[in-house]
Amino acid sequence: MRRNIRKEFRESMDAIQFSQDAKDVMVDTLLARMETQEAPRRRGGKKLLLVGLAAAVVLGTLTGAAVFTRWSKSAQAYYNPSQEIKEQAEKSGLSVMLETKTEETNPSEVLSATDQGVTVTLVQSIVDNYEAELTFRIEGFTLPEGQDPWAFWDRNSITIDGSRDFSVSKTGGFYDGTTRDENGEWVYASNGQPVASRDDEFQSAILEWVAADGSMEYTIYIHFRDTSGAYLGKEIAVHFDGFGTGPMKGGIMEEKLVDGSWDLHWTLTGADNADNSLTISPNAEIGDSGMTLLEAEIGQKTIRAVYQLDHDWDGWKELESLPNDLQAVRMKNGDMVLVVPSGGNYGKMETEHICENTYSTFGGLIDISQVESLAFHKGWEKDENGKPTIETFYYVPVG
């Protein structure tokens, strides 16, 4: 029997640093692979889009040896990148701290706008051929106590090179001030204390939407229709038309508290995967799964893989994930960078049993020079009660 994907996803969302409104928007389109040890690996699920919230804060200082890069709070909390990874992301163009740009850099760009006493500033972009994460700082908006924030924007109001037809999805969410500590516990990023819950019927988490300086961060996630890098170097324009509170428990809709107009536009830059990825053509069988990995392109944030199956598989008709799908990238030091499905092309599945899938990294970025292998789902080790406890993998070496 196919499992309840919506229920699985909702149960695992507390492990992800998305705002509540983002979680509600994403639940029908995002299939995260955050399985608990009490739940077996899912077999089905719509394999459509990954929406990942990313942002980070690192001290910005210049010493004789290194440049310490300051990231947005949300990207730092989500990716937890090392200094080396951040430098690689900047060098490749994957990450750009746009708040450091000045009007003199490009006078035609508008990176900050103020209306009704609220200022919206573009802070950081994380972009490759496949997707974009655009993080904005919101200042001057007072969030009512006990409420979740909501940003109002029309998805058709975002354009690249004047066109609205460039994406397969656009969603967004506020950073909620939480992260995971070294033990995997859900904690506040500001002080490392466990996330508290309200003493109400919902036992809802008490989140820190507002930073100590009164600002908030909001990230828009875009998955591109054309993945060739055609949008890089083009002007992107984003329009917000209000800020307020999100839906509450019990079905109360979002409410706009500040009505205005905030228009920003700039040149979209990012890491072109043609120049910043590792491409392999192993033609390697994935264990005894009946799948062969024909080709893989491993980027810092996105992975594209082409498979051929030796058997019929009807799951593609419902856009399900492959039974032995890619789960992680194993590094030379043994670390695993998790991935989640972000897109799939099953056009050749019926005639040739070939599919091409994409994945986004989950909670980390990849140092492509340190990739050891790709890890595919194999099964689960079980305890004495027959309960699945440890996921096992098929590994395909890289290089």
C-alpha positions in Angstrom: 0.0 0.0 0.0 1.3 3.4 -0.9 2.0 5.5 2.1 0.5 8.9 2.8 3.1 11.3 1.3 1.5 14.4 2.7 1.4 13.0 6.2 5.1 11.8 6.0 6.2 15.2 4.7 4.4 17.2 7.3 5.8 15.0 10.1 9.3 15.6 8.9 9.0 19.4 8.2 10.0 20.3 11.8 13.5 19.2 10.8 13.8 21.9 8.1 14.4 25.6 8.7 11.4 26.8 6.6 8.8 29.2 7.8 5.3 27.9 8.5 3.8 29.6 5.5 6.5 28.1 3.3 5.8 24.7 4.7 2.1 25.0 3.8 3.0 26.2 0.3 5.5 23.5 -0.3 3.7 20.5 1.1 2.1 19.5 -2.2 5.3 20.0 -4.3 8.3 19.2 -2.1 9.2 15.7 -1.2 11.9 15.8 1.4 13.8 12.7 2.3 14.0 13.5 6.0 13.1 10.0 7.3 13.2 9.3 11.0 14.7 6.0 12.2 11.1 4.9 13.1 9.9 5.1 9.5 11.0 3.0 6.6 12.2 4.5 3.4 9.3 5.7 1.3 8.9 4.1 -2.1 6.5 6.5 -3.8 5.9 10.2 -4.1 5.6 12.9 -6.6 9.1 13.7 -7.7 8.7 17.4 -8.6 10.4 20.2 -6.8 12.8 20.9 -4.0 12.4 24.2 -2.3 15.2 24.7 0.0 15.6 27.6 2.4 19.2 28.8 2.6 20.9 31.6 4.4 23.8 32.2 6.7 25.8 34.5 8.9 29.6 34.5 9.1 31.8 37.2 10.4 33.2 39.4 7.6 36.8 40.3 8.1 39.9 40.3 6.1 43.1 38.9 7.6 46.4 38.2 5.9 45.5 34.6 5.3 41.8 34.4 4.5 38.6 36.3 3.7 35.8 35.3 6.0 32.5 35.5 4.1 29.3 36.9 5.7 26.3 34.9 4.5 22.6 35.5 5.3 21.3 34.0 8.5 19.0 31.6 6.8 21.7 30.2 4.4 24.2 29.8 7.2 21.6 27.9 9.3 20.5 25.7 6.5 23.8 24.8 4.7 26.2 25.3 7.6 29.0 25.7 5.1 32.7 25.7 6.1 34.8 28.6 5.2 36.4 26.6 2.4 32.9 25.8 0.9 31.9 29.4 1.1 35.0 30.5 -0.7 34.4 27.9 -3.4 30.8 29.1 -3.7 31.8 32.7 -4.2 34.6 31.9 -6.6 32.3 29.8 -8.8 29.6 32.5 -8.6 27.1 30.2 -6.9 26.8 32.6 -3.9 26.7 36.3 -4.2 26.4 38.8 -1.3 24.5 41.5 -3.1 24.1 43.7 -0.1 27.8 44.5 -0.4 27.3 46.0 -3.9 27.0 49.8 -4.1 25.1 52.0 -6.6 28.4 52.8 -8.2 28.9 49.2 -9.1 26.0 49.2 -11.4 23.8 52.3 -11.2 21.0 50.6 -13.2 20.4 48.0 -10.5 18.0 48.5 -7.6 18.9 46.3 -4.6 16.9 48.0 -1.9 13.5 49.8 -1.8 11.5 51.6 0.9 7.8 52.2 1.1 5.4 52.7 4.1 8.4 52.7 6.4 9.4 49.2 5.4 12.7 48.5 3.6 13.4 45.5 1.5 17.0 44.8 0.7 18.4 42.0 -1.5 21.0 40.2 0.7 22.2 37.1 -1.0 21.6 34.9 -4.1 22.5 31.3 -4.5 22.1 30.4 -8.1 23.1 27.7 -10.6 21.6 26.5 -13.9 18.8 24.7 -12.2 17.5 26.9 -9.4 17.8 30.2 -7.6 17.5 31.1 -3.9 17.1 34.9 -3.4 17.2 36.2 0.2 15.9 39.6 1.2 16.1 41.4 4.5 12.9 43.1 5.7 13.2 46.1 8.1 10.6 48.3 9.6 7.7 45.9 9.7 6.4 45.1 13.1 5.2 41.5 13.4 2.3 41.1 15.9 3.3 38.9 18.8 2.5 35.2 18.4 1.9 35.5 14.7 3.7 34.1 11.7 4.9 36.5 9.0 3.7 36.5 5.4 5.1 38.3 2.3 2.7 39.2 -0.5 4.0 39.0 -4.0 2.5 37.8 -7.3 4.5 35.0 -8.9 3.8 36.5 -12.3 5.4 39.8 -11.2 8.9 38.1 -11.2 10.5 38.4 -14.6 13.8 37.5 -16.2 14.8 39.6 -19.2 11.2 40.8 -19.2 9.7 37.3 -19.5 7.5 35.5 -16.9 7.9 32.2 -18.6 11.1 31.0 -17.1 10.2 28.7 -14.2 8.5 25.6 -13.2 7.9 26.8 -9.7 8.3 29.8 -7.4 7.7 29.7 -3.7 9.0 31.6 -0.7 9.3 31.6 3.1 10.6 33.6 6.1 13.6 32.3 8.1 12.3 31.1 11.5 15.5 31.6 13.5 16.1 27.9 14.1 18.8 25.5 13.1 20.2 22.0 14.1 23.1 21.7 16.5 25.9 19.2 16.2 23.8 16.5 17.8 20.9 17.1 15.3 18.7 18.8 17.9 16.4 21.6 16.8 17.6 24.7 18.5 17.4 28.5 18.3 20.3 29.9 16.1 20.7 32.9 18.4 21.6 31.0 21.6 21.6 27.2 20.9 18.7 26.5 23.3 16.1 23.9 22.3 13.1 25.2 20.4 10.2 25.7 22.9 6.5 24.9 22.3 3.4 26.8 23.2 1.2 25.3 25.9 -1.9 25.0 23.6 -3.8 22.3 21.9 -1.4 22.4 18.9 1.8 22.4 20.9 3.1 24.7 18.1 6.8 25.7 18.2 7.7 29.2 19.3 9.8 30.5 16.5 12.2 33.5 16.3 11.1 35.2 13.1 12.5 38.6 14.2 16.2 39.0 14.7 17.7 41.1 17.6 17.9 44.1 15.3 14.3 43.9 14.4 14.8 42.6 10.9 13.5 39.4 9.2 14.8 37.4 6.2 12.7 36.1 3.4 13.8 33.8 0.6 12.2 33.2 -2.8 13.0 29.9 -4.5 12.8 29.5 -8.2 13.2 26.3 -10.3 14.2 27.1 -13.8 12.4 25.8 -16.9 15.6 26.0 -19.1 18.5 24.4 -17.3 21.2 25.4 -19.8 22.3 28.5 -17.9 20.4 30.7 -20.3 19.1 33.0 -17.6 22.5 33.9 -16.1 23.6 37.4 -17.1 20.0 38.5 -17.6 18.1 41.1 -15.6 15.7 39.7 -12.9 13.0 41.8 -11.4 11.1 41.1 -8.2 8.0 43.0 -6.9 6.6 42.8 -3.3 3.2 44.4 -2.6 2.7 43.9 1.1 3.6 42.3 4.4 1.5 40.8 7.1 0.6 37.6 9.0 0.2 34.1 7.7 -2.6 31.6 8.1 -3.2 30.5 11.7 -4.3 27.1 13.0 -8.0 26.7 12.4 -8.0 28.0 8.9 -7.8 31.8 9.3 -6.3 33.2 6.1 -3.3 35.4 5.7 -3.8 39.1 6.4 -2.0 42.1 4.8 -1.0 44.7 7.4 1.2 46.9 5.3 0.2 47.6 1.7 2.9 49.1 -0.6 5.2 48.6 -3.5 8.8 47.4 -3.5 10.5 46.8 -6.8 14.0 45.5 -7.1 16.0 44.4 -10.2 19.5 43.3 -10.9 21.6 41.1 -13.1 21.2 37.5 -12.2 24.5 35.7 -11.8 25.4 32.2 -10.7 27.5 29.1 -11.1 27.3 27.7 -14.7 27.3 24.0 -14.2 29.1 23.5 -17.4 32.2 25.1 -15.8 31.6 24.1 -12.1 30.6 20.5 -12.0 32.1 17.0 -12.3 30.6 14.9 -15.1 31.0 11.1 -15.2 29.7 8.5 -17.6 30.2 5.3 -15.6 27.6 3.1 -17.3 27.6 1.4 -13.9 25.0 -1.0 -12.5 23.6 0.1 -9.2 23.9 -3.1 -7.1 21.2 -5.6 -8.0 18.5 -2.9 -8.4 18.1 -3.4 -12.1 19.2 0.3 -12.6 22.3 1.5 -14.5 23.7 4.9 -14.0 24.6 6.1 -17.5 25.7 9.6 -16.7 25.9 12.1 -13.7 26.7 15.8 -13.5 27.7 16.7 -9.9 27.6 20.4 -9.1 28.0 22.3 -5.8 24.3 22.3 -5.2 22.6 20.3 -8.0 23.1 16.9 -9.4 21.7 15.5 -12.6 21.7 11.8 -13.2 20.6 9.7 -16.2 19.4 6.1 -15.6 18.4 3.1 -17.6 16.2 0.3 -16.1 16.3 -3.3 -17.2 12.6 -3.7 -16.3 9.2 -2.1 -16.7 8.4 0.4 -13.9 5.0 2.1 -13.8 5.9 4.6 -11.1 7.0 7.1 -13.7 3.4 7.5 -14.8 2.6 9.2 -11.4 6.0 10.9 -11.2 7.1 8.7 -8.3 10.7 8.6 -7.1 12.8 5.7 -8.3 12.7 2.7 -5.8 16.5 2.9 -5.6 16.9 6.7 -5.9 20.0 8.7 -5.2 20.1 9.6 -1.5 23.5 11.3 -0.9 26.9 12.2 -2.1 29.7 10.5 -0.1 32.8 12.6 0.3 36.4 11.2 0.6 36.4 11.9 4.4 33.3 9.7 4.8 30.8 12.6 5.2 27.5 12.3 3.4 25.8 15.3 1.8 22.1 14.5 1.5 20.1 15.2 -1.6 16.4 15.4 -2.4 14.6 15.1 -5.8 14.0 18.4 -7.5 12.9 17.3 -11.0 12.4 14.5 -13.4 12.2 13.8 -17.1 10.5 10.5 -17.9 10.0 11.1 -21.6 12.0 8.1 -22.7 10.8 5.7 -19.9 8.1 3.9 -21.8 10.1 3.3 -25.0 13.7 3.0 -23.7 13.4 2.7 -19.9 15.6 5.8 -19.6 15.0 8.8 -17.2 16.9 11.9 -16.3 16.5 13.2 -12.8 17.8 16.2 -10.9 18.5 16.5 -7.1 19.3 19.4 -4.8 21.6 19.2 -1.8 19.9 19.1 1.5 21.5 20.9 4.4 24.9 21.2 2.8 26.9 22.1 -0.3 29.4 19.8 -2.2 33.1 20.3 -2.7 33.3 18.6 -6.1 37.0 18.0 -5.7 36.3 15.7 -2.7 33.5 13.5 -4.0 34.1 9.8 -3.5 30.9 8.1 -4.6 27.2 8.4 -5.1 24.9 6.7 -2.6 21.7 5.0 -3.7 19.0 3.6 -1.5 19.4 -0.2 -1.0 17.3 -1.1 2.1 17.1 -1.0 5.8 18.8 -2.9 8.6 16.2 -3.9 11.2 16.3 -4.3 15.0 15.2 -7.4 16.9 11.6 -6.3 16.7 11.8 -6.0 12.9 11.8 -2.2 13.0 13.9 -0.5 10.3 16.7 1.4 12.0 19.7 2.0 9.6 19.4 2.8 5.9 21.8 0.9 3.6 23.2 2.0 0.3 24.5 1.0 -3.1 27.7 3.0 -3.8 28.8 4.0 -7.3 32.4 5.3 -7.2 33.3 8.6 -8.8 36.5 8.8 -10.7 
